[in-house]
Amino acid sequence: SSLVSELSSQITDEIGFMSDMQWSHDEGALDRGNFAFNYTGSNNGIIFNTGYRYRLDRSGQDGQNQLVASTIIPIYDGWSVIGLYRYSFLHNETLEYFFGVEKDTCCWRFRVIARQFLRTSSLNDFEGVKSENSIFFQLELKGLTSIGDSLEEFLSDNIYGYTRPAY
């Protein structure tokens, strides 16, 4: 069986890291590994994450060798910038990125996010795949309704530490 290890620490209230790896005894190699560093500012709302993912390429399992970085940075008066970048060293190709802005007030929230990504059924099948673009738009009237796609799940899936802002 494989040897699995995990090490994580919350160094301060804002800074943490996590590392895990799986050593395959059958392969005699590192099967998968992950290292992530995160900063979540409790007072200023800044979120910054960076990480590295590795997975051995073998039958039934796509290989990975990726860098991932994501952030939310409050700028001024309820305005924030949002972004993510995912790059594959294995294919020398940007897999995905998005960036956008958000304005949050007491009564409403507005977001617009532009995204470029590769849609493929396999992480190793990039031949002939062209990047796709999309734009997310959301206007939320707090306590009433929102117009556009809900971005809460999208942001929480892609930006570690993201939580829905309190009203």
C-alpha positions as CSV (number, residue, x, y, z in Angstrom):
1,S,0.0,0.0,0.0
2,S,1.0,3.6,-0.4
3,L,2.6,5.8,2.3
4,V,0.6,9.0,2.9
5,S,1.7,12.0,4.9
6,E,0.2,15.3,5.6
7,L,1.7,18.3,7.4
8,S,-0.3,21.5,8.1
9,S,0.1,24.4,10.4
10,Q,-1.6,27.6,11.2
11,I,1.5,29.7,11.8
12,T,-0.4,32.8,12.9
13,D,-4.1,33.7,12.8
14,E,-3.5,34.9,9.2
15,I,-0.8,32.6,7.8
16,G,-1.1,28.9,7.2
17,F,0.4,26.1,5.1
18,M,-0.5,22.6,4.1
19,S,1.5,19.9,2.5
20,D,0.7,16.3,1.7
21,M,2.2,13.5,-0.4
22,Q,1.5,10.0,-1.4
23,W,4.4,7.6,-2.0
24,S,3.5,4.6,-4.2
25,H,5.4,1.5,-3.1
26,D,4.5,-0.3,-6.3
27,E,5.8,2.5,-8.5
28,G,8.7,3.3,-6.3
29,A,7.9,7.0,-6.9
30,L,5.9,10.0,-5.5
31,D,2.4,9.4,-6.7
32,R,1.0,12.8,-5.8
33,G,1.9,15.8,-3.8
34,N,0.5,19.2,-2.8
35,F,1.9,22.2,-1.1
36,A,-0.1,25.3,-0.3
37,F,0.5,28.6,1.4
38,N,-2.3,30.9,2.4
39,Y,-2.8,34.3,3.9
40,T,-6.2,35.4,5.2
41,G,-6.2,38.8,6.7
42,S,-8.7,38.9,9.5
43,N,-8.9,42.7,9.7
44,N,-8.3,43.8,6.2
45,G,-10.1,41.1,4.1
46,I,-7.1,40.2,2.0
47,I,-6.9,36.6,0.8
48,F,-3.8,35.3,-0.9
49,N,-3.1,31.6,-1.8
50,T,-0.4,30.0,-3.8
51,G,0.2,26.3,-4.2
52,Y,1.8,23.5,-6.2
53,R,0.2,20.2,-7.3
54,Y,1.9,17.1,-8.6
55,R,0.4,13.8,-9.7
56,L,2.3,11.0,-11.5
57,D,1.1,10.3,-15.1
58,R,0.1,6.7,-15.4
59,S,-2.7,4.5,-16.8
60,G,-6.0,5.7,-15.5
61,Q,-4.6,8.8,-13.9
62,D,-3.8,12.1,-15.7
63,G,-0.5,13.7,-14.6
64,Q,-0.4,17.1,-13.0
65,N,2.5,19.6,-12.5
66,Q,0.7,22.8,-11.7
67,L,1.1,26.1,-10.0
68,V,-2.1,27.8,-8.7
69,A,-2.4,31.3,-7.2
70,S,-5.6,33.1,-6.1
71,T,-6.4,36.3,-4.4
72,I,-9.0,38.8,-3.2
73,I,-7.7,42.2,-2.3
74,P,-9.8,45.0,-1.0
75,I,-8.8,48.3,-2.6
76,Y,-10.9,51.2,-1.4
77,D,-14.4,51.9,-0.1
78,G,-15.9,48.4,-0.7
79,W,-14.1,47.8,-4.0
80,S,-12.1,44.6,-4.3
81,V,-10.1,42.8,-7.0
82,I,-10.5,39.1,-7.4
83,G,-8.2,36.7,-9.4
84,L,-6.9,33.2,-10.0
85,Y,-4.2,31.8,-12.2
86,R,-3.6,28.1,-12.9
87,Y,-0.5,27.0,-14.9
88,S,0.6,23.5,-16.1
89,F,4.4,23.0,-16.2
90,L,3.7,19.6,-17.7
91,H,2.1,21.2,-20.8
92,N,3.7,24.7,-20.6
93,E,0.2,26.2,-20.8
94,T,-2.1,28.4,-18.8
95,L,-5.0,26.2,-17.8
96,E,-7.3,28.9,-16.4
97,Y,-7.3,32.4,-15.1
98,F,-10.0,34.8,-14.1
99,F,-10.0,38.3,-12.8
100,G,-12.6,40.8,-11.8
101,V,-13.9,43.5,-9.5
102,E,-16.5,43.6,-6.7
103,K,-18.2,46.5,-5.0
104,D,-19.9,45.7,-1.7
105,T,-22.1,48.1,0.2
106,C,-24.6,47.8,2.9
107,C,-27.5,47.3,0.5
108,W,-26.1,45.8,-2.7
109,R,-23.2,44.0,-4.2
110,F,-22.0,44.1,-7.8
111,R,-19.4,41.7,-9.4
112,V,-18.0,41.2,-12.8
113,I,-15.5,38.5,-13.5
114,A,-13.8,37.6,-16.8
115,R,-12.5,34.0,-17.2
116,Q,-10.4,32.1,-19.7
117,F,-10.1,28.3,-19.4
118,L,-9.5,25.1,-21.3
119,R,-12.4,22.7,-21.5
120,T,-11.1,19.2,-21.9
121,S,-12.1,15.8,-20.6
122,S,-8.5,14.9,-19.7
123,L,-5.7,16.9,-18.2
124,N,-3.3,15.3,-20.8
125,D,-5.5,15.9,-23.9
126,F,-4.7,19.4,-25.0
127,E,-4.3,18.8,-28.7
128,G,-6.7,21.0,-30.7
129,V,-8.3,22.4,-27.5
130,K,-8.8,26.2,-27.7
131,S,-9.4,28.4,-24.8
132,E,-12.9,29.5,-23.9
133,N,-13.9,32.8,-22.5
134,S,-16.8,33.8,-20.2
135,I,-17.9,36.8,-18.2
136,F,-19.8,36.5,-15.0
137,F,-22.0,39.4,-13.9
138,Q,-23.9,39.6,-10.7
139,L,-26.0,42.4,-9.0
140,E,-27.3,41.5,-5.7
141,L,-29.9,43.6,-3.8
142,K,-29.2,42.3,-0.3
143,G,-32.2,40.8,1.4
144,L,-34.2,40.8,-1.8
145,T,-32.8,39.2,-5.0
146,S,-29.9,39.0,-7.3
147,I,-29.5,39.3,-11.1
148,G,-27.0,37.1,-12.9
149,D,-25.1,34.0,-12.0
150,S,-24.5,33.3,-8.4
151,L,-20.7,33.5,-7.9
152,E,-20.5,32.3,-4.3
153,E,-20.0,28.7,-5.1
154,F,-17.6,29.5,-8.0
155,L,-15.5,31.7,-5.7
156,S,-15.5,29.3,-2.8
157,D,-14.4,26.4,-5.1
158,N,-11.6,28.4,-6.6
159,I,-10.3,30.7,-3.8
160,Y,-9.3,28.9,-0.6
161,G,-10.5,30.9,2.4
162,Y,-13.3,32.7,0.6
163,T,-16.5,33.0,2.5
164,R,-19.7,34.9,1.6
165,P,-19.4,38.4,2.9
166,A,-21.7,39.2,5.8
167,Y,-24.6,41.6,5.2
